[in-house]
Structure formats: structure tokens, C-alpha cells
């Protein structure tokens, strides 16, 4: 008698997965540029809080983050950020304004259930500070390495496990595809 409810439960689960995968192939779940921008702002704010709580003298804030997905029909994301890096030392805050424009490939990591930007290339950069004069290329290169390291380890988007559709996508073999203005979750090629 216990086998019947278990059998029905399994059949329902299989049907739900089939429906979810069928829906995913017809109309994939997508994430807009705006959602990614908001998530990136939140991730940077959380990173800054963790840095300050751990006693780091560096603070990081974003004034603006603009993400463009699929420019010119290419499978890349262009991230244009403006913000401030500050060194908090000796009761003083030494700010440096930064502006970076980088390009990279969105990659879905199924173990993390998150999207990362990998294979970054620096497109444009500028650093402005009243305390730094002369050749800023070494500083720009260092900031770029820090941004690349941050984007390699911190996702620009993480699936929301409280949302049923996103939780279902996290349970299936999915990949991410770049479309103009959005990222789409699609079934992964086996």
C-alpha cells in the first residue's frame, strides 16, 4: 500500500521535470540586464561590508553599473562600472575614482547555481585621484586584476532557491545563452 503513493509522487515529479524542460526549450527563463545590474550592485555592497568587517583598509563602492548583453550579436557581456576605491588609513579616507569597461563571457556554474563573467578583457579604464600623479598604468593594471579576480569568484547572478522556477532550473542540466538584452537559461547539451 505504501508503494502507490510513492509511485504517484515519482510520476508527478517526472511530469513536472518534463513540463519544466519543455517550457525551458520553448520559452527559456531569462534574466534582464537590469536584474544583473541590481545583483552586481548588491554583490559589491556585500563584498565591501565583508572587507570592512574583516578589518581591511580598502573600501569599494559603485556609483553606477551598466551591463550590455549580446552587443553586435556576440556572446559576451560588457560591464561598464564607475565607483570609488578608498584606502582608510590613519583616520583619513584616501579616495580614488575608477571607471572600467570590461568584456567577458557569461558562464553558468551548476555546482554554484550561479552565473559568473569569465575571460575578461579590459576595454577602457580611467583612474582619478588628487593623490596620484604621473603614469597610472600600473594602478590601472592592479585595479583590473582585482576586478577580474572579484568577477571570477563572485557571481553576477545566483539562482533564487525560494522561486519555484529557478529552483527547478537549478535541479536540471542547464546552460546560459546570451541574447540581446538578456541571458537565457537553456537545456545543456549532454
Number of C-alpha atoms within 10 A of each C-alpha: 5 6 8 9 10 11 11 11 12 12 12 12 12 12 12 13 16 12 12 17 20 13 13 19 13 10 12 19 17 18 17 16 18 15 15 23 20 14 16 21 19 14 17 18 16 12 17 17 14 13 15 15 10 9 8 13 14 16 19 18 17 18 12 12 19 17 22 19 25 19 14 8 10 12 16 24 26 22 20 18 20 18 17 18 18 17 15 15 10 8 6 9 14 15 18 17 17 20 19 20 19 21 21 19 21 24 18 20 16 16 7 12 20 18 24 21 25 18 14 22 14 17 12 12 18 14 19 14 12 9 8 11 8 5 8 13 12 9 13 19 13 12 17 19 14 12 15 20 13 16 20 16 12 18 22 22 21 18 17 13 13 8 9 10 14 16 14 15 24 20 11 15 14 21 17 21 21 22 19 17 17 21 23 19 22 22 18 11 7 5
